[in-house]
């Protein structure tokens, strides 16, 4: 471990590793240490190579840490939210456990207040982040297709789009008949062989828990070796328990290592790169600092799922499950509708045999004498559409940290307090109608509707929002915490608004930019 590093980064996930690489490249003179509470996941030997891979999704690779309960996990009080937390603690962070759908926020997402009179405008713009998005696309290895009329012009992706299955083609033709926008989804998955060690996707299907071919990007695959080659040091199984402050500055962190020993690590700059829950926990451990806005404005991506079942076998279980086609027809505010902002419709392929037998994205199949017939009418014959709703930041939705309750590491326990706001419910209901219409137009014989996906709290945003003024935000445009100039937050807690699309591309672009800004600032001191 680097002793007395210049920079300590907490978290080796999507932002922690990308930030570390960028800063090390810009400032090779700095000693940079990344602390990760989890360990390495060997994706070459991942559970997707085993026949019982679907059981792993229900157990040690479950998205919810309260169900998974691995040694690196910490509890989250989920009693006051209908959408449960979903994240992963390991080198690579939650990109170990993701579908790799990789859209960018639109320009309008950064100026919601100016356009629609709600929330606030970001202190950064889409245009500012584009160069960093392009860098990140190249390193992550994004497959996609230029020319999407629903988004600003972009250059060709590093790889052509992933192939379309029979179900995707049915949906695309149906969207054409409806006159709706559709486009192949951007994916952080190599569709063709890339750099040594990263083969093209073979459409095996179980992408959500690691890729033995390294076709699907995760932060460890894309950034770790680059960061270490640039001089970054990684320490695993190291739980950061407390931020140490003195005289209005963060002077270091208190950690618990794999041997159970407590250690203090000093630094000149501290960077939090976990998630909104862990950031709220750690910020409350500081003495002589508080911000009444911390924890407020929690945003998720409430998701409904409509599944259509077709007469023919579409073999829809083949291919990356979350990166088929998308429609952003209903993305922006439309005065004719009863809600502000909008949603994205994202096609999901079918699931494996166990998940299908358990009901897949819809209702559980009947057990008993009719189960075999019900299974035969479902397996490989379904396509689903997610209704991913934009969530507005509301003070009622928040993260509360209970300093009187502690986990196994002596850290306070966070509670998610969340309910679907009226605007979000209207988006969801309208979106379910449109998803049902699309699937019926594609020829689905029957539909099942999941009004709210319970275990889908993957995108935990807001609560340490960035802004131009301390009285209306927690962090500045570069992620630095107001009142503590050497403490920076680069996870999604800094998001001002949520958009209706996955945040990782935008999130990593913010981290790369923050690294550049820190490097320039430190060069002047």
C-alpha positions in Angstrom: 0.0 0.0 0.0 1.2 3.5 -0.8 2.0 5.3 2.5 0.8 8.9 2.7 -0.6 9.0 -0.8 -1.4 12.4 -2.4 -4.8 11.1 -3.5 -7.1 8.6 -1.9 -10.1 7.3 -3.9 -12.8 5.4 -2.1 -14.3 2.8 -4.5 -12.9 0.9 -7.5 -16.0 1.0 -9.7 -17.0 2.9 -12.8 -15.9 6.3 -11.6 -13.1 5.4 -9.2 -11.0 3.6 -11.8 -11.7 5.9 -14.7 -10.9 9.0 -12.5 -7.7 7.3 -11.2 -6.5 6.5 -14.7 -7.2 9.9 -16.1 -5.6 11.8 -13.2 -2.5 9.5 -13.2 -2.1 10.1 -16.9 -2.3 13.8 -16.4 -0.2 14.0 -13.3 2.2 11.0 -13.1 4.0 12.8 -10.2 1.0 12.1 -7.9 0.7 9.0 -5.7 -2.8 7.7 -6.1 -4.3 5.0 -3.9 -7.7 3.4 -4.6 -9.4 1.7 -1.7 -12.0 -1.0 -2.4 -14.0 -2.8 0.2 -14.6 -5.8 -2.1 -12.2 -8.1 -3.9 -11.5 -9.1 -7.5 -14.0 -11.1 -9.5 -12.5 -13.5 -12.0 -14.8 -13.1 -14.9 -12.9 -15.7 -16.9 -14.2 -18.3 -14.5 -17.6 -16.7 -14.0 -20.8 -18.5 -13.0 -22.2 -18.1 -16.5 -19.9 -21.0 -17.6 -21.8 -23.3 -15.3 -25.2 -25.0 -15.9 -26.6 -23.5 -12.7 -25.7 -19.9 -13.5 -29.2 -18.7 -12.9 -28.9 -19.8 -9.3 -26.0 -17.4 -8.8 -28.3 -14.6 -9.9 -30.6 -15.5 -7.0 -27.8 -15.8 -4.5 -24.2 -14.5 -4.5 -24.7 -12.4 -7.6 -28.1 -11.0 -6.6 -28.4 -7.3 -7.2 -29.7 -6.5 -3.8 -26.9 -6.5 -1.1 -29.5 -7.3 1.6 -30.2 -10.6 -0.2 -26.7 -11.2 -1.5 -25.0 -10.7 1.9 -21.4 -11.2 0.7 -18.6 -10.3 3.1 -18.0 -7.0 1.4 -21.7 -5.9 1.5 -23.3 -3.5 4.0 -26.9 -3.4 5.0 -29.4 -0.8 3.7 -32.7 -0.2 5.4 -35.2 -0.8 2.6 -38.4 -0.7 4.7 -39.5 2.6 3.4 -39.1 2.2 -0.3 -41.0 0.0 -2.8 -37.8 -0.1 -5.0 -35.0 -2.0 -3.4 -31.3 -1.0 -3.5 -29.1 -2.7 -6.2 -25.4 -2.3 -6.3 -22.3 -4.5 -6.1 -19.1 -4.2 -4.0 -16.0 -5.5 -5.8 -13.3 -4.3 -8.1 -15.4 -3.0 -11.0 -18.2 -2.0 -8.7 -21.7 -2.4 -10.0 -20.4 -2.8 -13.6 -19.7 -6.4 -12.5 -23.5 -6.8 -12.2 -25.0 -4.8 -15.1 -26.5 -5.3 -18.6 -24.0 -2.7 -20.1 -26.8 -0.6 -21.8 -24.8 2.6 -22.5 -26.9 5.6 -23.6 -25.9 9.2 -23.0 -28.0 11.8 -21.4 -29.5 14.3 -23.9 -28.7 18.0 -23.9 -32.2 18.8 -22.5 -31.4 16.7 -19.4 -28.9 19.3 -18.2 -31.4 22.2 -18.4 -34.7 20.8 -17.1 -35.4 23.9 -15.1 -34.9 26.3 -18.0 -37.1 24.1 -20.3 -39.8 22.8 -17.9 -39.6 24.9 -14.8 -38.8 22.0 -12.4 -35.7 20.7 -10.6 -32.6 22.8 -11.4 -30.2 23.2 -14.3 -26.8 21.4 -14.1 -23.7 23.6 -13.7 -22.2 21.6 -16.7 -23.6 21.1 -20.2 -23.9 18.2 -22.5 -21.4 19.9 -24.9 -18.8 20.1 -22.1 -19.0 16.4 -21.5 -19.0 15.2 -25.1 -15.2 14.9 -25.4 -15.0 12.8 -22.2 -17.9 10.6 -23.4 -16.0 9.9 -26.6 -12.8 9.0 -24.6 -14.9 6.7 -22.4 -16.6 5.1 -25.3 -13.3 4.1 -26.8 -11.9 2.7 -23.5 -15.1 0.8 -22.5 -15.5 -0.5 -26.0 -19.0 0.6 -27.1 -21.0 -1.0 -29.9 -23.6 1.1 -31.6 -24.8 2.9 -34.7 -24.3 6.6 -35.6 -27.2 8.7 -37.0 -29.8 8.3 -34.3 -32.3 11.1 -35.0 -33.3 11.2 -31.3 -29.8 12.3 -30.2 -27.1 14.8 -31.2 -24.8 13.7 -34.0 -22.1 11.3 -32.9 -19.2 9.7 -34.6 -19.2 6.0 -35.3 -18.9 3.9 -32.2 -15.7 1.8 -31.8 -17.8 -1.3 -32.8 -20.8 -1.9 -35.0 -24.1 -2.6 -33.2 -24.8 -5.9 -31.7 -26.9 -8.2 -33.8 -30.7 -8.2 -33.7 -32.7 -11.3 -32.7 -36.0 -12.3 -34.3 -37.9 -10.6 -31.4 -36.0 -7.3 -31.9 -36.7 -7.3 -35.6 -40.4 -7.8 -34.9 -40.4 -4.8 -32.5 -38.5 -2.7 -35.0 -41.0 -3.4 -37.8 -43.9 -2.7 -35.4 -42.3 0.7 -34.4 -42.1 1.6 -38.1 -45.8 0.8 -38.5 -46.6 3.0 -35.4 -44.4 5.8 -36.7 -42.3 5.7 -33.5 -38.6 6.3 -33.1 -36.4 3.3 -32.5 -32.7 2.6 -32.7 -30.2 -0.1 -31.9 -29.1 0.3 -28.3 -25.6 1.5 -27.5 -23.8 -1.2 -25.5 -20.6 -1.3 -23.6 -20.1 -4.8 -25.2 -17.7 -5.5 -28.0 -19.6 -6.8 -31.0 -16.2 -7.7 -32.7 -12.8 -8.8 -31.4 -10.9 -5.9 -29.9 -7.7 -5.4 -28.0 -5.9 -8.6 -26.9 -8.0 -10.3 -24.3 -11.3 -8.9 -25.3 -13.2 -11.0 -27.7 -16.5 -10.2 -29.5 -19.8 -11.1 -28.0 -21.0 -14.6 -28.8 -24.6 -14.0 -27.7 -24.5 -16.5 -24.9 -27.0 -14.4 -22.9 -26.1 -14.3 -19.1 -24.4 -10.9 -19.2 -25.5 -9.7 -15.8 -22.8 -11.2 -13.7 -19.6 -11.1 -15.7 -18.3 -12.0 -19.1 -15.8 -14.8 -19.5 -14.8 -13.4 -23.0 -14.4 -9.9 -21.6 -16.6 -8.7 -24.4 -18.9 -7.0 -22.0 -17.0 -4.1 -20.4 -16.8 -3.5 -16.7 -14.6 -1.0 -14.9 -12.0 -3.6 -14.0 -11.7 -4.9 -17.5 -11.6 -1.5 -19.2 -9.7 0.7 -16.7 -7.9 -1.2 -14.0 -4.8 -2.3 -16.0 -4.5 1.1 -17.6 -4.7 2.8 -14.2 -2.1 0.5 -12.7 0.3 1.0 -15.7 0.0 4.7 -15.0 1.1 4.2 -11.4 -2.1 3.8 -9.5 -2.1 1.5 -6.5 -5.2 -0.6 -5.6 -5.9 -1.9 -2.1 -8.8 -4.4 -1.9 -10.8 -5.7 1.1 -10.3 -2.3 2.7 -13.4 -0.8 4.3 -13.3 3.0 4.7 -15.1 3.6 8.0 -14.6 7.3 8.6 -13.4 10.6 7.0 -10.9 12.3 9.2 -11.1 16.1 9.1 -9.1 18.9 10.7 -9.4 22.7 10.2 -12.1 22.5 7.5 -10.1 19.9 5.4 -10.2 16.2 4.9 -6.9 14.9 6.1 -7.5 11.2 5.5 -9.6 8.2 6.2 -9.9 5.5 8.9 -10.1 2.0 7.4 -10.5 -1.6 8.4 -8.4 -4.0 6.4 -8.9 -7.7 5.7 -7.2 -8.6 8.9 -9.7 -6.6 10.9 -7.1 -4.0 11.9 -7.9 -0.3 12.0 -5.6 2.0 10.1 -5.5 5.7 9.3 -4.4 6.8 5.9 -3.6 10.4 5.4 -3.9 12.2 2.0 -3.9 15.6 0.4 -7.1 15.0 -1.6 -10.0 12.6 -0.9 -12.3 11.3 -3.6 -15.6 9.4 -2.9 -16.5 7.1 -5.8 -18.9 4.6 -4.4 -22.7 5.3 -4.7 -25.1 7.8 -3.2 -25.8 5.5 -0.2 -22.1 5.0 0.7 -21.4 8.7 0.1 -24.1 9.8 2.4 -22.8 7.4 5.1 -19.2 8.7 4.8 -20.1 12.4 4.7 -22.0 12.0 8.0 -18.9 10.7 9.7 -17.2 14.0 9.4 -17.0 16.4 12.3 -17.8 20.1 12.1 -19.5 19.9 8.6 -23.1 19.6 7.6 -25.3 20.6 4.8 -29.1 20.5 5.2 -29.5 19.4 1.5 -27.4 16.2 2.0 -29.6 13.2 1.5 -32.5 15.1 -0.1 -33.7 14.6 -3.7 -33.1 10.9 -4.1 -33.8 9.8 -7.6 -34.2 6.3 -9.0 -35.4 5.0 -12.3 -38.9 3.6 -11.5 -39.4 0.8 -14.1 -42.5 -1.0 -15.3 -42.1 -4.1 -17.5 -44.5 -5.3 -20.1 -43.9 -8.8 -21.5 -45.4 -10.0 -24.7 -45.6 -13.7 -25.6 -45.6 -14.8 -29.2 -46.7 -18.0 -31.0 -43.4 -18.8 -32.6 -40.1 -19.6 -30.9 -38.0 -16.4 -31.2 -35.1 -17.9 -29.3 -35.2 -14.7 -27.4 -32.9 -16.0 -24.7 -29.9 -15.6 -27.1 -27.9 -12.4 -26.9 -27.2 -9.7 -24.4 -30.5 -9.3 -22.4 -30.5 -5.5 -22.1 -29.0 -4.2 -25.3 -31.4 -4.9 -28.1 -33.3 -1.8 -29.4 -34.7 1.3 -27.7 -37.3 3.9 -28.4 -37.0 7.5 -27.2 -40.3 8.6 -28.8 -41.6 9.8 -25.5 -38.4 11.1 -24.0 -39.1 14.9 -23.9 -42.0 16.9 -22.3 -45.1 17.0 -24.5 -47.7 19.7 -23.5 -50.4 17.3 -24.7 -49.6 14.8 -22.0 -50.4 15.2 -18.2 -46.8 15.0 -17.0 -43.4 16.6 -17.4 -40.4 14.9 -19.0 -40.8 11.4 -20.1 -39.6 7.8 -20.4 -37.6 5.4 -22.6 -38.8 2.1 -23.9 -36.1 -0.5 -23.8 -36.4 -4.0 -25.3 -35.3 -6.9 -23.1 -34.7 -10.3 -24.5 -36.1 -13.5 -23.0 -34.6 -15.2 -19.9 -33.1 -18.5 -19.1 -35.1 -21.6 -18.1 -35.0 -21.1 -14.3 -36.0 -17.4 -14.5 -38.7 -18.3 -17.1 -40.1 -21.0 -14.8 -40.2 -18.5 -11.9 -42.2 -16.1 -14.0 -39.5 -14.1 -15.7 -40.4 -10.4 -15.8 -44.1 -11.2 -15.3 -46.2 -13.5 -13.2 -45.0 -16.8 -11.8 -46.0 -19.8 -14.0 -48.6 -22.1 -12.6 -47.1 -25.1 -10.8 -48.5 -28.6 -11.0 -50.0 -30.3 -14.0 -50.1 -27.3 -16.3 -46.5 -26.1 -15.6 -44.8 -27.9 -18.5 -47.3 -26.5 -21.0 -47.0 -23.0 -19.6 -43.2 -23.2 -19.7 -43.3 -24.4 -23.3 -45.5 -21.4 -24.2 -43.1 -19.0 -22.6 -39.5 -20.1 -23.0 -37.9 -18.4 -25.9 -41.2 -16.9 -27.0 -41.2 -13.6 -25.1 -39.9 -10.1 -25.5 -40.2 -7.4 -22.8 -40.3 -3.7 -22.8 -39.1 -1.7 -19.8 -40.8 1.7 -19.2 -37.9 3.6 -17.6 -39.3 6.7 -16.1 -37.5 10.0 -15.5 -37.7 10.7 -11.7 -37.8 14.3 -10.6 -35.8 15.3 -7.5 -38.2 15.7 -4.6 -37.3 16.4 -0.9 -39.6 13.6 0.3 -37.3 11.1 -1.4 -34.1 10.9 0.5 -31.4 8.9 2.2 -31.4 9.0 6.0 -28.3 8.0 7.9 -28.9 6.6 11.4 -25.8 7.2 13.4 -27.2 5.2 16.3 -27.5 2.0 14.3 -24.2 0.3 13.1 -23.3 -2.5 10.8 -20.6 -5.1 11.4 -17.9 -2.5 10.6 -19.2 0.0 13.1 -20.5 2.3 10.4 -23.9 4.0 10.5 -26.8 2.4 8.6 -28.5 4.2 5.7 -32.2 4.1 5.0 -33.8 4.7 1.6 -37.0 6.7 2.0 -38.7 6.8 -1.3 -42.2 6.8 -2.9 -43.3 7.3 -6.5 -44.3 11.0 -7.0 -47.5 11.9 -8.8 -45.6 12.9 -12.0 -43.7 9.6 -12.0 -46.8 7.6 -11.6 -48.4 9.3 -14.6 -45.3 8.7 -16.7 -45.4 5.0 -15.7 -49.0 4.5 -16.4 -48.8 6.2 -19.8 -45.7 4.2 -20.6 -47.3 0.9 -19.8 -50.0 1.8 -22.3 -47.5 2.6 -25.0 -45.4 -0.5 -24.3 -48.5 -2.7 -24.5 -49.5 -1.0 -27.8 -46.0 -1.7 -29.3 -46.0 -5.4 -28.3 -49.5 -6.0 -29.6 -48.5 -4.3 -32.9 -45.5 -6.7 -33.0 -47.9 -9.7 -32.8 -47.8 -10.6 -29.1 -50.8 -12.9 -28.3 -50.8 -12.1 -24.6 -49.2 -9.6 -22.2 -48.2 -9.5 -18.6 -47.5 -6.3 -16.8 -45.2 -5.7 -13.9 -46.3 -2.2 -12.7 -43.1 -1.7 -10.7 -39.9 -3.7 -10.8 -39.0 -4.1 -7.2 -35.4 -5.2 -7.4 -34.5 -2.5 -9.9 -32.8 0.2 -7.8 -29.7 0.1 -9.9 -29.5 3.9 -10.6 -29.3 5.6 -7.2 -28.9 9.3 -8.1 -29.0 12.7 -6.3 -28.7 13.6 -2.6 -25.3 15.3 -2.9 -26.3 17.4 -5.9 -23.8 19.6 -7.7 -24.6 23.3 -8.3 -23.1 26.7 -8.5 -24.0 27.9 -5.0 -23.5 26.3 -1.6 -27.0 27.4 -0.5 -28.7 25.3 -3.2 -26.3 22.3 -3.6 -23.9 20.0 -1.8 -21.1 19.9 -4.3 -19.7 22.2 -7.0 -19.5 21.7 -10.8 -16.3 19.6 -10.3 -17.8 17.5 -7.5 -15.9 19.3 -4.7 -17.9 19.4 -1.5 -18.9 22.9 -0.5 -16.9 23.9 2.6 -14.2 21.3 2.2 -12.1 22.1 -0.8 -10.1 18.9 -0.9 -13.0 16.5 -0.8 -14.6 15.5 -4.1 -17.6 13.3 -4.9 -17.7 11.6 -8.3 -20.5 9.1 -7.9 -24.1 9.6 -9.1 -25.1 11.4 -5.9 -24.0 14.6 -7.6 -26.6 14.2 -10.3 -29.0 17.1 -10.6 -31.6 15.3 -12.6 -32.1 11.7 -13.6 -33.2 11.7 -17.3 -34.9 8.4 -18.4 -31.8 6.6 -19.4 -29.0 4.7 -17.7 -26.4 7.0 -16.1 -23.1 5.3 -16.5 -21.8 6.9 -19.7 -22.6 10.4 -18.3 -21.3 9.5 -14.9 -17.9 8.3 -16.2 -17.6 11.5 -18.4 -18.1 13.6 -15.3 -15.4 11.6 -13.5 -12.9 12.0 -16.3 -13.6 15.8 -16.4 -13.3 16.0 -12.6 -9.9 14.3 -12.9 -8.7 16.9 -15.4 -9.9 19.8 -13.2 -8.2 18.4 -10.1 -5.0 17.9 -12.0 -5.0 21.5 -13.2 -5.9 22.8 -9.8 -3.2 20.9 -8.0 -0.6 22.1 -10.6 -1.3 25.6 -9.4 -0.7 25.0 -5.7 
